Amino acid sequence: MPPALVGEHSLPEPLAHVWAWFCELSNARTPGAFAVASISYQDMEAWARLTGHRPTAAEVALLRELDAAFIASLRKE
């Protein structure tokens, strides 16, 4: 978990499932050639089909934002 999310910060309960979904997707991401690959729409579609989850457009947008923040945090390190 990114250090910024550890400690006093808590995840709003209505968004906990999106964080869990992101963790699932992130753990299954394909490796990039020189860096961590982003989670693609195709990855999300396959994950949704295989797991039976039906994310809304807003949830997909949140997943993309979480992925962008994750990749940006890796680049800072």
PDB file with SEQRES, HELIX, SHEET and CRYST1 records, atoms N, CA, C and O in Angstrom:
SEQRES   1 A   77  MET PRO PRO ALA LEU VAL GLY GLU HIS SER LEU PRO GLU          
SEQRES   2 A   77  PRO LEU ALA HIS VAL TRP ALA TRP PHE CYS GLU LEU SER          
SEQRES   3 A   77  ASN ALA ARG THR PRO GLY ALA PHE ALA VAL ALA SER ILE          
SEQRES   4 A   77  SER TYR GLN ASP MET GLU ALA TRP ALA ARG LEU THR GLY          
SEQRES   5 A   77  HIS ARG PRO THR ALA ALA GLU VAL ALA LEU LEU ARG GLU          
SEQRES   6 A   77  LEU ASP ALA ALA PHE ILE ALA SER LEU ARG LYS GLU              
HELIX    1 AA1 PRO A    3  LEU A    5  5                                   3    
HELIX    2 AA2 GLU A   13  LEU A   15  5                                   3    
HELIX    3 AA3 ALA A   16  ASN A   27  1                                  12    
HELIX    4 AA4 TYR A   41  THR A   51  1                                  11    
HELIX    5 AA5 ALA A   57  LYS A   76  1                                  20    
CRYST1    1.000    1.000    1.000  90.00  90.00  90.00 P 1           1          
ATOM      1  N   MET A   1       0.847  -1.175   0.000  1.00  0.00           N  
ATOM      2  CA  MET A   1       0.000   0.000   0.000  1.00  0.00           C  
ATOM      3  C   MET A   1       0.887   1.231   0.000  1.00  0.00           C  
ATOM      4  O   MET A   1       1.878   1.273   0.729  1.00  0.00           O  
ATOM      5  N   PRO A   2       0.554   2.233  -0.800  1.00  0.00           N  
ATOM      6  CA  PRO A   2       1.368   3.450  -0.808  1.00  0.00           C  
ATOM      7  C   PRO A   2       1.412   4.091   0.575  1.00  0.00           C  
ATOM      8  O   PRO A   2       0.395   4.131   1.267  1.00  0.00           O  
ATOM      9  N   PRO A   3       2.582   4.594   0.989  1.00  0.00           N  
ATOM     10  CA  PRO A   3       2.712   5.204   2.320  1.00  0.00           C  
ATOM     11  C   PRO A   3       1.697   6.304   2.586  1.00  0.00           C  
ATOM     12  O   PRO A   3       1.291   6.496   3.732  1.00  0.00           O  
ATOM     13  N   ALA A   4       1.282   7.026   1.564  1.00  0.00           N  
ATOM     14  CA  ALA A   4       0.329   8.118   1.759  1.00  0.00           C  
ATOM     15  C   ALA A   4      -1.032   7.617   2.244  1.00  0.00           C  
ATOM     16  O   ALA A   4      -1.813   8.383   2.808  1.00  0.00           O  
ATOM     17  N   LEU A   5      -1.314   6.329   2.023  1.00  0.00           N  
ATOM     18  CA  LEU A   5      -2.600   5.781   2.438  1.00  0.00           C  
ATOM     19  C   LEU A   5      -2.533   5.050   3.772  1.00  0.00           C  
ATOM     20  O   LEU A   5      -3.541   4.526   4.247  1.00  0.00           O  
ATOM     21  N   VAL A   6      -1.349   5.013   4.379  1.00  0.00           N  
ATOM     22  CA  VAL A   6      -1.178   4.340   5.659  1.00  0.00           C  
ATOM     23  C   VAL A   6      -1.251   5.376   6.772  1.00  0.00           C  
ATOM     24  O   VAL A   6      -0.776   6.501   6.620  1.00  0.00           O  
ATOM     25  N   GLY A   7      -1.844   4.987   7.882  1.00  0.00           N  
ATOM     26  CA  GLY A   7      -1.876   5.885   9.032  1.00  0.00           C  
ATOM     27  C   GLY A   7      -3.267   6.382   9.327  1.00  0.00           C  
ATOM     28  O   GLY A   7      -4.228   5.613   9.351  1.00  0.00           O  
ATOM     29  N   GLU A   8      -3.368   7.683   9.551  1.00  0.00           N  
ATOM     30  CA  GLU A   8      -4.636   8.277   9.965  1.00  0.00           C  
ATOM     31  C   GLU A   8      -5.682   8.265   8.857  1.00  0.00           C  
ATOM     32  O   GLU A   8      -6.878   8.336   9.139  1.00  0.00           O  
ATOM     33  N   HIS A   9      -5.253   8.179   7.615  1.00  0.00           N  
ATOM     34  CA  HIS A   9      -6.193   8.198   6.507  1.00  0.00           C  
ATOM     35  C   HIS A   9      -6.979   6.896   6.494  1.00  0.00           C  
ATOM     36  O   HIS A   9      -6.430   5.824   6.746  1.00  0.00           O  
ATOM     37  N   SER A  10      -8.229   6.998   6.208  1.00  0.00           N  
ATOM     38  CA  SER A  10      -9.028   5.789   6.056  1.00  0.00           C  
ATOM     39  C   SER A  10      -9.783   5.859   4.746  1.00  0.00           C  
ATOM     40  O   SER A  10     -10.137   6.936   4.266  1.00  0.00           O  
ATOM     41  N   LEU A  11     -10.016   4.722   4.194  1.00  0.00           N  
ATOM     42  CA  LEU A  11     -10.713   4.625   2.921  1.00  0.00           C  
ATOM     43  C   LEU A  11     -12.210   4.684   3.187  1.00  0.00           C  
ATOM     44  O   LEU A  11     -12.714   3.927   4.017  1.00  0.00           O  
ATOM     45  N   PRO A  12     -12.928   5.561   2.508  1.00  0.00           N  
ATOM     46  CA  PRO A  12     -14.383   5.606   2.693  1.00  0.00           C  
ATOM     47  C   PRO A  12     -15.000   4.246   2.351  1.00  0.00           C  
ATOM     48  O   PRO A  12     -14.689   3.672   1.307  1.00  0.00           O  
ATOM     49  N   GLU A  13     -15.845   3.745   3.195  1.00  0.00           N  
ATOM     50  CA  GLU A  13     -16.453   2.426   3.009  1.00  0.00           C  
ATOM     51  C   GLU A  13     -17.088   2.240   1.628  1.00  0.00           C  
ATOM     52  O   GLU A  13     -16.942   1.167   1.042  1.00  0.00           O  
ATOM     53  N   PRO A  14     -17.793   3.253   1.082  1.00  0.00           N  
ATOM     54  CA  PRO A  14     -18.391   3.062  -0.245  1.00  0.00           C  
ATOM     55  C   PRO A  14     -17.362   2.836  -1.362  1.00  0.00           C  
ATOM     56  O   PRO A  14     -17.725   2.386  -2.449  1.00  0.00           O  
ATOM     57  N   LEU A  15     -16.091   3.141  -1.107  1.00  0.00           N  
ATOM     58  CA  LEU A  15     -15.055   2.956  -2.134  1.00  0.00           C  
ATOM     59  C   LEU A  15     -14.150   1.763  -1.861  1.00  0.00           C  
ATOM     60  O   LEU A  15     -13.243   1.485  -2.645  1.00  0.00           O  
ATOM     61  N   ALA A  16     -14.382   1.060  -0.770  1.00  0.00           N  
ATOM     62  CA  ALA A  16     -13.508  -0.057  -0.400  1.00  0.00           C  
ATOM     63  C   ALA A  16     -13.464  -1.121  -1.486  1.00  0.00           C  
ATOM     64  O   ALA A  16     -12.411  -1.710  -1.729  1.00  0.00           O  
ATOM     65  N   HIS A  17     -14.579  -1.374  -2.136  1.00  0.00           N  
ATOM     66  CA  HIS A  17     -14.591  -2.403  -3.182  1.00  0.00           C  
ATOM     67  C   HIS A  17     -13.729  -1.989  -4.376  1.00  0.00           C  
ATOM     68  O   HIS A  17     -13.113  -2.846  -5.010  1.00  0.00           O  
ATOM     69  N   VAL A  18     -13.674  -0.699  -4.692  1.00  0.00           N  
ATOM     70  CA  VAL A  18     -12.851  -0.239  -5.816  1.00  0.00           C  
ATOM     71  C   VAL A  18     -11.379  -0.434  -5.486  1.00  0.00           C  
ATOM     72  O   VAL A  18     -10.597  -0.825  -6.353  1.00  0.00           O  
ATOM     73  N   TRP A  19     -10.994  -0.167  -4.247  1.00  0.00           N  
ATOM     74  CA  TRP A  19      -9.603  -0.404  -3.824  1.00  0.00           C  
ATOM     75  C   TRP A  19      -9.281  -1.898  -3.909  1.00  0.00           C  
ATOM     76  O   TRP A  19      -8.203  -2.269  -4.375  1.00  0.00           O  
ATOM     77  N   ALA A  20     -10.196  -2.754  -3.467  1.00  0.00           N  
ATOM     78  CA  ALA A  20      -9.978  -4.203  -3.545  1.00  0.00           C  
ATOM     79  C   ALA A  20      -9.837  -4.641  -4.999  1.00  0.00           C  
ATOM     80  O   ALA A  20      -8.991  -5.472  -5.328  1.00  0.00           O  
ATOM     81  N   TRP A  21     -10.678  -4.070  -5.868  1.00  0.00           N  
ATOM     82  CA  TRP A  21     -10.577  -4.393  -7.291  1.00  0.00           C  
ATOM     83  C   TRP A  21      -9.228  -3.949  -7.843  1.00  0.00           C  
ATOM     84  O   TRP A  21      -8.587  -4.684  -8.594  1.00  0.00           O  
ATOM     85  N   PHE A  22      -8.799  -2.743  -7.470  1.00  0.00           N  
ATOM     86  CA  PHE A  22      -7.506  -2.253  -7.949  1.00  0.00           C  
ATOM     87  C   PHE A  22      -6.390  -3.191  -7.510  1.00  0.00           C  
ATOM     88  O   PHE A  22      -5.502  -3.512  -8.300  1.00  0.00           O  
ATOM     89  N   CYS A  23      -6.430  -3.630  -6.263  1.00  0.00           N  
ATOM     90  CA  CYS A  23      -5.393  -4.543  -5.762  1.00  0.00           C  
ATOM     91  C   CYS A  23      -5.376  -5.838  -6.568  1.00  0.00           C  
ATOM     92  O   CYS A  23      -4.304  -6.334  -6.913  1.00  0.00           O  
ATOM     93  N   GLU A  24      -6.549  -6.391  -6.871  1.00  0.00           N  
ATOM     94  CA  GLU A  24      -6.630  -7.600  -7.696  1.00  0.00           C  
ATOM     95  C   GLU A  24      -6.008  -7.365  -9.071  1.00  0.00           C  
ATOM     96  O   GLU A  24      -5.180  -8.146  -9.539  1.00  0.00           O  
ATOM     97  N   LEU A  25      -6.423  -6.283  -9.696  1.00  0.00           N  
ATOM     98  CA  LEU A  25      -5.908  -5.969 -11.035  1.00  0.00           C  
ATOM     99  C   LEU A  25      -4.417  -5.691 -11.014  1.00  0.00           C  
ATOM    100  O   LEU A  25      -3.687  -6.131 -11.903  1.00  0.00           O  
ATOM    101  N   SER A  26      -3.966  -4.970 -10.014  1.00  0.00           N  
ATOM    102  CA  SER A  26      -2.554  -4.618  -9.925  1.00  0.00           C  
ATOM    103  C   SER A  26      -1.679  -5.857  -9.728  1.00  0.00           C  
ATOM    104  O   SER A  26      -0.584  -5.950 -10.283  1.00  0.00           O  
ATOM    105  N   ASN A  27      -2.168  -6.793  -8.941  1.00  0.00           N  
ATOM    106  CA  ASN A  27      -1.407  -8.024  -8.701  1.00  0.00           C  
ATOM    107  C   ASN A  27      -1.303  -8.894  -9.944  1.00  0.00           C  
ATOM    108  O   ASN A  27      -0.423  -9.751 -10.029  1.00  0.00           O  
ATOM    109  N   ALA A  28      -2.186  -8.684 -10.902  1.00  0.00           N  
ATOM    110  CA  ALA A  28      -2.180  -9.487 -12.122  1.00  0.00           C  
ATOM    111  C   ALA A  28      -1.652  -8.725 -13.330  1.00  0.00           C  
ATOM    112  O   ALA A  28      -1.729  -9.219 -14.455  1.00  0.00           O  
ATOM    113  N   ARG A  29      -1.113  -7.519 -13.109  1.00  0.00           N  
ATOM    114  CA  ARG A  29      -0.682  -6.704 -14.253  1.00  0.00           C  
ATOM    115  C   ARG A  29       0.460  -7.380 -14.994  1.00  0.00           C  
ATOM    116  O   ARG A  29       1.273  -8.095 -14.408  1.00  0.00           O  
ATOM    117  N   THR A  30       0.496  -7.135 -16.293  1.00  0.00           N  
ATOM    118  CA  THR A  30       1.562  -7.696 -17.115  1.00  0.00           C  
ATOM    119  C   THR A  30       2.805  -6.821 -16.966  1.00  0.00           C  
ATOM    120  O   THR A  30       2.699  -5.606 -16.801  1.00  0.00           O  
ATOM    121  N   PRO A  31       3.976  -7.440 -17.025  1.00  0.00           N  
ATOM    122  CA  PRO A  31       5.196  -6.638 -16.896  1.00  0.00           C  
ATOM    123  C   PRO A  31       5.430  -5.786 -18.135  1.00  0.00           C  
ATOM    124  O   PRO A  31       5.115  -6.192 -19.253  1.00  0.00           O  
ATOM    125  N   GLY A  32       5.985  -4.604 -17.920  1.00  0.00           N  
ATOM    126  CA  GLY A  32       6.360  -3.737 -19.032  1.00  0.00           C  
ATOM    127  C   GLY A  32       7.801  -4.016 -19.416  1.00  0.00           C  
ATOM    128  O   GLY A  32       8.517  -4.709 -18.693  1.00  0.00           O  
ATOM    129  N   ALA A  33       8.222  -3.491 -20.529  1.00  0.00           N  
ATOM    130  CA  ALA A  33       9.589  -3.711 -20.993  1.00  0.00           C  
ATOM    131  C   ALA A  33      10.612  -3.054 -20.076  1.00  0.00           C  
ATOM    132  O   ALA A  33      11.617  -3.670 -19.721  1.00  0.00           O  
ATOM    133  N   PHE A  34      10.361  -1.805 -19.690  1.00  0.00           N  
ATOM    134  CA  PHE A  34      11.325  -1.079 -18.864  1.00  0.00           C  
ATOM    135  C   PHE A  34      10.714  -0.498 -17.600  1.00  0.00           C  
ATOM    136  O   PHE A  34      11.422   0.063 -16.763  1.00  0.00           O  
ATOM    137  N   ALA A  35       9.414  -0.633 -17.461  1.00  0.00           N  
ATOM    138  CA  ALA A  35       8.718  -0.091 -16.293  1.00  0.00           C  
ATOM    139  C   ALA A  35       7.445  -0.896 -16.066  1.00  0.00           C  
ATOM    140  O   ALA A  35       7.098  -1.761 -16.869  1.00  0.00           O  
ATOM    141  N   VAL A  36       6.766  -0.612 -14.986  1.00  0.00           N  
ATOM    142  CA  VAL A  36       5.503  -1.276 -14.695  1.00  0.00           C  
ATOM    143  C   VAL A  36       4.465  -0.831 -15.722  1.00  0.00           C  
ATOM    144  O   VAL A  36       4.311   0.361 -15.987  1.00  0.00           O  
ATOM    145  N   ALA A  37       3.764  -1.788 -16.288  1.00  0.00           N  
ATOM    146  CA  ALA A  37       2.744  -1.477 -17.290  1.00  0.00           C  
ATOM    147  C   ALA A  37       1.471  -1.002 -16.616  1.00  0.00           C  
ATOM    148  O   ALA A  37       1.122  -1.452 -15.525  1.00  0.00           O  
ATOM    149  N   SER A  38       0.785  -0.090 -17.278  1.00  0.00           N  
ATOM    150  CA  SER A  38      -0.518   0.359 -16.802  1.00  0.00           C  
ATOM    151  C   SER A  38      -1.526  -0.766 -16.948  1.00  0.00           C  
ATOM    152  O   SER A  38      -1.341  -1.686 -17.745  1.00  0.00           O  
ATOM    153  N   ILE A  39      -2.587  -0.682 -16.172  1.00  0.00           N  
ATOM    154  CA  ILE A  39      -3.699  -1.616 -16.319  1.00  0.00           C  
ATOM    155  C   ILE A  39      -4.553  -1.099 -17.475  1.00  0.00           C  
ATOM    156  O   ILE A  39      -5.074   0.015 -17.422  1.00  0.00           O  
ATOM    157  N   SER A  40      -4.690  -1.898 -18.497  1.00  0.00           N  
ATOM    158  CA  SER A  40      -5.413  -1.461 -19.695  1.00  0.00           C  
ATOM    159  C   SER A  40      -6.909  -1.721 -19.560  1.00  0.00           C  
ATOM    160  O   SER A  40      -7.357  -2.450 -18.676  1.00  0.00           O  
ATOM    161  N   TYR A  41      -7.661  -1.107 -20.456  1.00  0.00           N  
ATOM    162  CA  TYR A  41      -9.093  -1.383 -20.506  1.00  0.00           C  
ATOM    163  C   TYR A  41      -9.336  -2.862 -20.829  1.00  0.00           C  
ATOM    164  O   TYR A  41     -10.287  -3.462 -20.329  1.00  0.00           O  
ATOM    165  N   GLN A  42      -8.478  -3.437 -21.658  1.00  0.00           N  
ATOM    166  CA  GLN A  42      -8.610  -4.853 -21.986  1.00  0.00           C  
ATOM    167  C   GLN A  42      -8.389  -5.714 -20.745  1.00  0.00           C  
ATOM    168  O   GLN A  42      -9.091  -6.704 -20.536  1.00  0.00           O  
ATOM    169  N   ASP A  43      -7.400  -5.327 -19.913  1.00  0.00           N  
ATOM    170  CA  ASP A  43      -7.166  -6.045 -18.658  1.00  0.00           C  
ATOM    171  C   ASP A  43      -8.409  -5.982 -17.776  1.00  0.00           C  
ATOM    172  O   ASP A  43      -8.836  -6.988 -17.210  1.00  0.00           O  
ATOM    173  N   MET A  44      -8.987  -4.773 -17.666  1.00  0.00           N  
ATOM    174  CA  MET A  44     -10.179  -4.597 -16.833  1.00  0.00           C  
ATOM    175  C   MET A  44     -11.353  -5.401 -17.377  1.00  0.00           C  
ATOM    176  O   MET A  44     -12.100  -6.015 -16.615  1.00  0.00           O  
ATOM    177  N   GLU A  45     -11.510  -5.393 -18.696  1.00  0.00           N  
ATOM    178  CA  GLU A  45     -12.612  -6.129 -19.296  1.00  0.00           C  
ATOM    179  C   GLU A  45     -12.481  -7.630 -19.036  1.00  0.00           C  
ATOM    180  O   GLU A  45     -13.454  -8.289 -18.671  1.00  0.00           O  
ATOM    181  N   ALA A  46     -11.284  -8.161 -19.224  1.00  0.00           N  
ATOM    182  CA  ALA A  46     -11.059  -9.589 -18.977  1.00  0.00           C  
ATOM    183  C   ALA A  46     -11.279  -9.924 -17.507  1.00  0.00           C  
ATOM    184  O   ALA A  46     -11.908 -10.933 -17.189  1.00  0.00           O  
ATOM    185  N   TRP A  47     -10.765  -9.084 -16.608  1.00  0.00           N  
ATOM    186  CA  TRP A  47     -10.935  -9.288 -15.171  1.00  0.00           C  
ATOM    187  C   TRP A  47     -12.419  -9.291 -14.814  1.00  0.00           C  
ATOM    188  O   TRP A  47     -12.876 -10.161 -14.074  1.00  0.00           O  
ATOM    189  N   ALA A  48     -13.176  -8.320 -15.337  1.00  0.00           N  
ATOM    190  CA  ALA A  48     -14.601  -8.231 -15.043  1.00  0.00           C  
ATOM    191  C   ALA A  48     -15.342  -9.469 -15.553  1.00  0.00           C  
ATOM    192  O   ALA A  48     -16.206 -10.009 -14.862  1.00  0.00           O  
ATOM    193  N   ARG A  49     -15.006  -9.909 -16.747  1.00  0.00           N  
ATOM    194  CA  ARG A  49     -15.654 -11.087 -17.339  1.00  0.00           C  
ATOM    195  C   ARG A  49     -15.340 -12.340 -16.518  1.00  0.00           C  
ATOM    196  O   ARG A  49     -16.223 -13.164 -16.280  1.00  0.00           O  
ATOM    197  N   LEU A  50     -14.096 -12.481 -16.090  1.00  0.00           N  
ATOM    198  CA  LEU A  50     -13.688 -13.686 -15.356  1.00  0.00           C  
ATOM    199  C   LEU A  50     -14.166 -13.710 -13.908  1.00  0.00           C  
ATOM    200  O   LEU A  50     -14.389 -14.782 -13.344  1.00  0.00           O  
ATOM    201  N   THR A  51     -14.323 -12.545 -13.311  1.00  0.00           N  
ATOM    202  CA  THR A  51     -14.719 -12.487 -11.908  1.00  0.00           C  
ATOM    203  C   THR A  51     -16.212 -12.255 -11.716  1.00  0.00           C  
ATOM    204  O   THR A  51     -16.744 -12.484 -10.630  1.00  0.00           O  
ATOM    205  N   GLY A  52     -16.887 -11.802 -12.768  1.00  0.00           N  
ATOM    206  CA  GLY A  52     -18.303 -11.508 -12.649  1.00  0.00           C  
ATOM    207  C   GLY A  52     -18.603 -10.115 -12.115  1.00  0.00           C  
ATOM    208  O   GLY A  52     -19.768  -9.765 -11.923  1.00  0.00           O  
ATOM    209  N   HIS A  53     -17.576  -9.323 -11.875  1.00  0.00           N  
ATOM    210  CA  HIS A  53     -17.792  -7.944 -11.428  1.00  0.00           C  
ATOM    211  C   HIS A  53     -18.298  -7.104 -12.593  1.00  0.00           C  
ATOM    212  O   HIS A  53     -17.951  -7.356 -13.747  1.00  0.00           O  
ATOM    213  N   ARG A  54     -19.113  -6.113 -12.289  1.00  0.00           N  
ATOM    214  CA  ARG A  54     -19.678  -5.227 -13.306  1.00  0.00           C  
ATOM    215  C   ARG A  54     -19.411  -3.788 -12.900  1.00  0.00           C  
ATOM    216  O   ARG A  54     -20.327  -3.103 -12.445  1.00  0.00           O  
ATOM    217  N   PRO A  55     -18.169  -3.304 -13.052  1.00  0.00           N  
ATOM    218  CA  PRO A  55     -17.877  -1.924 -12.649  1.00  0.00           C  
ATOM    219  C   PRO A  55     -18.615  -0.910 -13.511  1.00  0.00           C  
ATOM    220  O   PRO A  55     -18.786  -1.093 -14.716  1.00  0.00           O  
ATOM    221  N   THR A  56     -19.042   0.156 -12.864  1.00  0.00           N  
ATOM    222  CA  THR A  56     -19.676   1.258 -13.586  1.00  0.00           C  
ATOM    223  C   THR A  56     -18.592   2.078 -14.278  1.00  0.00           C  
ATOM    224  O   THR A  56     -17.401   1.887 -14.033  1.00  0.00           O  
ATOM    225  N   ALA A  57     -19.018   2.987 -15.139  1.00  0.00           N  
ATOM    226  CA  ALA A  57     -18.059   3.877 -15.801  1.00  0.00           C  
ATOM    227  C   ALA A  57     -17.291   4.695 -14.764  1.00  0.00           C  
ATOM    228  O   ALA A  57     -16.092   4.921 -14.921  1.00  0.00           O  
ATOM    229  N   ALA A  58     -17.968   5.139 -13.712  1.00  0.00           N  
ATOM    230  CA  ALA A  58     -17.304   5.916 -12.657  1.00  0.00           C  
ATOM    231  C   ALA A  58     -16.276   5.064 -11.925  1.00  0.00           C  
ATOM    232  O   ALA A  58     -15.203   5.556 -11.576  1.00  0.00           O  
ATOM    233  N   GLU A  59     -16.589   3.791 -11.687  1.00  0.00           N  
ATOM    234  CA  GLU A  59     -15.635   2.902 -11.010  1.00  0.00           C  
ATOM    235  C   GLU A  59     -14.425   2.618 -11.894  1.00  0.00           C  
ATOM    236  O   GLU A  59     -13.300   2.536 -11.401  1.00  0.00           O  
ATOM    237  N   VAL A  60     -14.651   2.470 -13.184  1.00  0.00           N  
ATOM    238  CA  VAL A  60     -13.529   2.284 -14.119  1.00  0.00           C  
ATOM    239  C   VAL A  60     -12.644   3.521 -14.098  1.00  0.00           C  
ATOM    240  O   VAL A  60     -11.419   3.407 -14.105  1.00  0.00           O  
ATOM    241  N   ALA A  61     -13.247   4.694 -14.073  1.00  0.00           N  
ATOM    242  CA  ALA A  61     -12.471   5.936 -14.004  1.00  0.00           C  
ATOM    243  C   ALA A  61     -11.644   5.985 -12.722  1.00  0.00           C  
ATOM    244  O   ALA A  61     -10.488   6.408 -12.746  1.00  0.00           O  
ATOM    245  N   LEU A  62     -12.228   5.556 -11.605  1.00  0.00           N  
ATOM    246  CA  LEU A  62     -11.468   5.517 -10.348  1.00  0.00           C  
ATOM    247  C   LEU A  62     -10.320   4.526 -10.434  1.00  0.00           C  
ATOM    248  O   LEU A  62      -9.223   4.808  -9.951  1.00  0.00           O  
ATOM    249  N   LEU A  63     -10.555   3.376 -11.039  1.00  0.00           N  
ATOM    250  CA  LEU A  63      -9.482   2.392 -11.212  1.00  0.00           C  
ATOM    251  C   LEU A  63      -8.345   2.984 -12.039  1.00  0.00           C  
ATOM    252  O   LEU A  63      -7.172   2.771 -11.728  1.00  0.00           O  
ATOM    253  N   ARG A  64      -8.688   3.725 -13.086  1.00  0.00           N  
ATOM    254  CA  ARG A  64      -7.656   4.357 -13.924  1.00  0.00           C  
ATOM    255  C   ARG A  64      -6.877   5.400 -13.120  1.00  0.00           C  
ATOM    256  O   ARG A  64      -5.657   5.503 -13.245  1.00  0.00           O  
ATOM    257  N   GLU A  65      -7.593   6.179 -12.289  1.00  0.00           N  
ATOM    258  CA  GLU A  65      -6.926   7.182 -11.458  1.00  0.00           C  
ATOM    259  C   GLU A  65      -6.009   6.534 -10.434  1.00  0.00           C  
ATOM    260  O   GLU A  65      -4.895   7.009 -10.212  1.00  0.00           O  
ATOM    261  N   LEU A  66      -6.461   5.457  -9.808  1.00  0.00           N  
ATOM    262  CA  LEU A  66      -5.616   4.736  -8.852  1.00  0.00           C  
ATOM    263  C   LEU A  66      -4.364   4.199  -9.545  1.00  0.00           C  
ATOM    264  O   LEU A  66      -3.262   4.273  -9.001  1.00  0.00           O  
ATOM    265  N   ASP A  67      -4.547   3.659 -10.748  1.00  0.00           N  
ATOM    266  CA  ASP A  67      -3.407   3.120 -11.489  1.00  0.00           C  
ATOM    267  C   ASP A  67      -2.418   4.221 -11.849  1.00  0.00           C  
ATOM    268  O   ASP A  67      -1.208   4.029 -11.735  1.00  0.00           O  
ATOM    269  N   ALA A  68      -2.921   5.366 -12.279  1.00  0.00           N  
ATOM    270  CA  ALA A  68      -2.037   6.487 -12.625  1.00  0.00           C  
ATOM    271  C   ALA A  68      -1.272   6.964 -11.396  1.00  0.00           C  
ATOM    272  O   ALA A  68      -0.082   7.266 -11.484  1.00  0.00           O  
ATOM    273  N   ALA A  69      -1.948   7.034 -10.249  1.00  0.00           N  
ATOM    274  CA  ALA A  69      -1.280   7.453  -9.010  1.00  0.00           C  
ATOM    275  C   ALA A  69      -0.238   6.426  -8.586  1.00  0.00           C  
ATOM    276  O   ALA A  69       0.839   6.789  -8.115  1.00  0.00           O  
ATOM    277  N   PHE A  70      -0.556   5.147  -8.752  1.00  0.00           N  
ATOM    278  CA  PHE A  70       0.387   4.078  -8.405  1.00  0.00           C  
ATOM    279  C   PHE A  70       1.645   4.174  -9.257  1.00  0.00           C  
ATOM    280  O   PHE A  70       2.760   4.103  -8.740  1.00  0.00           O  
ATOM    281  N   ILE A  71       1.464   4.333 -10.551  1.00  0.00           N  
ATOM    282  CA  ILE A  71       2.617   4.416 -11.462  1.00  0.00           C  
ATOM    283  C   ILE A  71       3.424   5.680 -11.182  1.00  0.00           C  
ATOM    284  O   ILE A  71       4.654   5.643 -11.213  1.00  0.00           O  
ATOM    285  N   ALA A  72       2.758   6.784 -10.913  1.00  0.00           N  
ATOM    286  CA  ALA A  72       3.468   8.027 -10.593  1.00  0.00           C  
ATOM    287  C   ALA A  72       4.280   7.870  -9.314  1.00  0.00           C  
ATOM    288  O   ALA A  72       5.389   8.397  -9.219  1.00  0.00           O  
ATOM    289  N   SER A  73       3.746   7.157  -8.332  1.00  0.00           N  
ATOM    290  CA  SER A  73       4.489   6.948  -7.087  1.00  0.00           C  
ATOM    291  C   SER A  73       5.728   6.100  -7.314  1.00  0.00           C  
ATOM    292  O   SER A  73       6.748   6.305  -6.654  1.00  0.00           O  
ATOM    293  N   LEU A  74       5.655   5.148  -8.238  1.00  0.00           N  
ATOM    294  CA  LEU A  74       6.824   4.328  -8.560  1.00  0.00           C  
ATOM    295  C   LEU A  74       7.893   5.140  -9.258  1.00  0.00           C  
ATOM    296  O   LEU A  74       9.084   4.926  -9.031  1.00  0.00           O  
ATOM    297  N   ARG A  75       7.486   6.058 -10.096  1.00  0.00           N  
ATOM    298  CA  ARG A  75       8.447   6.890 -10.836  1.00  0.00           C  
ATOM    299  C   ARG A  75       9.214   7.818  -9.892  1.00  0.00           C  
ATOM    300  O   ARG A  75      10.366   8.162 -10.153  1.00  0.00           O  
ATOM    301  N   LYS A  76       8.568   8.220  -8.793  1.00  0.00           N  
ATOM    302  CA  LYS A  76       9.228   9.103  -7.817  1.00  0.00           C  
ATOM    303  C   LYS A  76      10.326   8.371  -7.062  1.00  0.00           C  
ATOM    304  O   LYS A  76      11.299   8.982  -6.620  1.00  0.00           O  
ATOM    305  N   GLU A  77      10.167   7.053  -6.916  1.00  0.00           N  
ATOM    306  CA  GLU A  77      11.141   6.264  -6.158  1.00  0.00           C  
ATOM    307  C   GLU A  77      12.361   6.042  -6.936  1.00  0.00           C  
ATOM    308  O   GLU A  77      13.292   5.396  -6.453  1.00  0.00           O  
TER     309      GLU A  77                                                      
END                                                                             
